Amino acid sequence: MRHSELWERMDQHLGAGYSRVWADQQVLGELGGRTVSEALDAGVAPKTVWRAVWESLDLPPSER
């Protein structure tokens, strides 16, 4: 998964205006207590980040 696909998925589920705010503020335990933005900046793979987002948002299995 590329960064662009991660952001497209987040925009789809959170809205284009809110996804970046959420990514900067929501701390996820699955990402070691980091936000999405912090995890990406630290080099965590977008696929790993998406799995954490998917779980946090309690999305259906088809969205994984």
ABEGO torsion letter per residue (X at the ends): XBAAAAAAAAAAAAEAAAAAAAAAABBBAAAGGBBAAAAAAAGBBAAAAAAAAAAAAGBBAAAX
